[in-house]
């Protein structure tokens, strides 16, 4: 969900910065809907240039992270960099027919997958029922036989489930961070156990967060092979984690992407995204630690 890409609202405001005061800048755009749920303040915001954004616990000073964004003229378009980069995981799976997304937001990825993969079933685990209501009413999210949503804690959903998935996408954020219990070794092992043969986990992280290298250390502890894509013009990093070693080089990944797009035109040029964003080698600092369930109570 969350993208640290500067919102179009801020970009629009910066163009007027020479003549407008900060309070006036913060008012550009229009609040379409707002609700205080059990978990957060949810705001639906329309930008001056035709985009609808989802904001959690917004300050409306131009610095709020954008959880989801939709082009009102083309609802299935992926407008945020992190979402496009998560799609690069699809070519690594022979038949991505069953996908689980943890975190709904404005359902930008779900809408896109539903259209791109007409034979796939996309399931979503979402904690906040008000987020589902907002996605349906304001972000063109339409659950059906191929587009399913489970309300409740994503981890508990997996703990109860016996299902296997070709891809598990982790995209659950509050306004400030990834929930700790969706980042621990125990949770990642749970995800690993719910992968079908040849499946993978794809996660959206922030590389400017305090726990970023700890999260990478945790992925490295659970998965024998993983790669990182650093999204340009944002602080999002996409981790693709493989349960079995595949010696995945950028060249192999790009070739798979080119083949995939012949059957499923994405409009994204996945090979180029991979080429521009993949880290040849990702260094994890020696003081990074594996995140464990047992340490949850020690955190502030």
N, C-alpha and C positions, 0 to 999 in steps of 0.2 A: 504494500500500500504506500507507505510514506515515501515521498521523494523530497530530497533536499535541493532539487533544482529550483532556482529562483522562480517564484510564481509569476505568471503573466501580469498579475495585478501589480507586483513590485516593479517589473520592467516598464510597465505603462507609467507607473508613478515616477520612476527615475527620469523619464523623459521630460516630466514637468517640474522636476525638482528646483529648477532655477526660479520658478515663479510661485510655487505653492509651498505652504507651510506643512510640517509633518502631520498635524491633525487632519488637514485636508487630504493629504496623500492617502492616509489610512482609510478614507471613506470612498475611494474609487472602487467601482463595481457595485454589486447589489446583493444583499442577503435575501435568498429565496425562501429559506426555511431554517428554523433553529429549534432544537429540542435538547433538554437536559435529561440524559438517560441515567441509568443506575451507575454507569461507568465513566461518563464523560459528557461534555457539552459538544453537540454535533451541529455543525453549521454547513449549509449548502450555499455556495457563493458563486454568482455568475460574474465573470470578468467582462471588461468593456469590449473585448475582441471575440466574444462568442464561445467561451469555454466555461464549463461548470466544474467547480472544485468542491471537494469534501475536506473540511477542516475539523480537527479535534482540539477542543480546549483552546480556541483561537484567541490571540491577543490583538489581531488586526492592525498591526503596526508595520506590515510588510515582511515580517520574518517568520511567519507561520509555515511549518512544513505542510506540503500538499499531500494528503493521504491518497486521493484519487483525482483524476481529471478526465472530463469527457468533452469532446468536440460536439457541440450541440447540432452542428450540421452533418456530422458523420459519427454517430455514437460508437461504432466498433473500432474506430481508429485508436491506436496506441499513441498517446501524446507525451507521456512521460518516459524519459530515457531508461529508467530502471525496468519498466514493464517490457519495453522492446528487448532489452538484454536478457530478461528471463526466458523469452521465447527461444533463445539460442540453445536451450537445453533440449528442445524437442527432437532435433535431428540425431541425438545420441541414443534414442530409444527406437527400436525397430518398428513397433506399432504403439504409439501413444494413445491407447484406446480408453484408458481409465486414469483420470487425473484427480488428485486431491489438492485443494488450495486451502491452507490454514490462514484465514483472514479474508474478509469480504470487501470491506471498504465500499467504494463506489462500483465495484465489480468490473473494472476496466479489463482486467486479464480474463475474467470469466466470459464476458461478452465476446471478446476477441477469439478465444479458444472455441467457443460454441459455433462461431461462424467458420473458422479455419478448418476445424476437424469435425465434419458432419457425422462421423460414425463414433465419436468419442463421447463418453459420459464424464462430465465435470462436476465433482462434488466439492462443496465448500463447508468448512467448519468455522462458524462465527460466534463469538461469545455474546455479543450485544444484539438483542432482538430489534432494538431501535435502528441499528445500522442496516439490518435487512429491510426494515420498513422504508428507510430513506433510499436505499438502493433500488427498491421496486418503484417507488413513487417519483424519484427524481433522476435516476441514472439508467433507466431503460433495462433494468434487470428483470428477467422473466423466467422464473423457475418452471421447468417442465421435466419430461422423462429423461432428458440428457443434461439438464441443468438443475442440480439438487443442492439444497442447503440444509445443514444440521446446526441448530442453535444450541450453543453450550460451549464449554471449555474445549479447545481443540485437542489438548493432551488427553483429557478424559475420554473424548470421543475415540481416539486411537486406542486407548487402553481397553475400551469395551469392544472395539471392532475386531473382526476376524478377516476383514477384507485386505486384499493386496492391490497395490497401485503401480502403474507404470512410471508415474512421476508424482512426487509429493513436493508441492511448492509452499515454502514457508514465507508468508508475507503479512505477519501479524504484528502490528505496532500500536502503542498508545501514542499520545502526542509527543512523548519524549524518548521512548526506548522500546526495545523488544522485551516482552515479559520474560523474566529470568527463567521461569520453569519451561519455557519453549526454547531454551538455549543450552541446557545442560547435557552432559554425556548421556544420562539416562533417557532423556527425551529423544536425542538423536539415535540412540540404539533402538528405541521404540519405532521411530520412523524407518530405520533400516529393516526392522523385522516386518514392516508392512509393505515392503517393495516386492513387486513381482520380479520374476527372472528377467534380468536385463534392465531393471528399473534404476531410478536415481532420485536424489534429493536436490532441489534447487532452492536457494535461500537468498533473500534480499537483506543485506546488512548495511550499516553505516560505518564507513571507515574512519569517521571522526568521533565515534563514540568511545567512551573509556574502556569498554569491554571488547572492542573489536578484535584485538590480537588474542584475547582469551577465547573468544568465540572460534577464531581460526584454529587455535590450539586444540579446542574441543572437537572440531570437525576432523582434524588430523588424527586425533586419538581414536575416533570411531571408524573413519572411512580410509581405506588404504590408498585411495587416489582422489584428488580434488583439484579444481582449478578456480582461479578468481578472475572475473572481469570487472574492471574499474570503469564505471559509467562516466563519460565525459560531462563536464559542466554540472556535476552534482557530487555529493559525497556518498553515493550508493555504490556498493560493491556486491556483485552477484557471485555466490559460491555454488559451484556444481560439484556434488559429491557422489562418488561411485562406490558401490559396495564391493566391487571386485576390480583389481588392477587391469587397466586397458592400455597403458602407455599412450595416453591421449596427447598427441602433439597438436599445436595450432593448425598445422597443415591437414592432419587427418580430420580434425573438427570442421575446418572450413570446407573440405571436400564433402563431408557428410551433409553440411548445411546446404551446399549447392544442389546436391541430389535431392534433398528434402524439399527444396523450394520448387523443383520441377513438378513435383506431385501436389504440393501445397503452397501456392504462391502467397508469400506473407506480405509483400510490399515493403519489407524491412531491409533486404539485402543482409541476411544473417552472416554471411561470410565476411563482409566488410565490418560488421559490428564486432565480430570475433577478432579480426585482424587488428583493429584499432584499439581494442579494450583489454585483451588478454594479458595477464602478467606472465612474462616468460618464467619467472621464478618469484615465489612469494616468501619473503623472509618473516619468520615469527620470532620475536625477541625472546631471549633466553629466560626472561622473568615472567613470560606469559604462563598462565595456569589453566588447567582443565576446569571447566565449570561443572560443579557437582550439585545434586539435589541437597546434599547434607549441608552445603554452605549457604543455602538460601536465607536461613535465619540470621546469618552473620552480616548480611548486607543492610545498609542503611535504607 
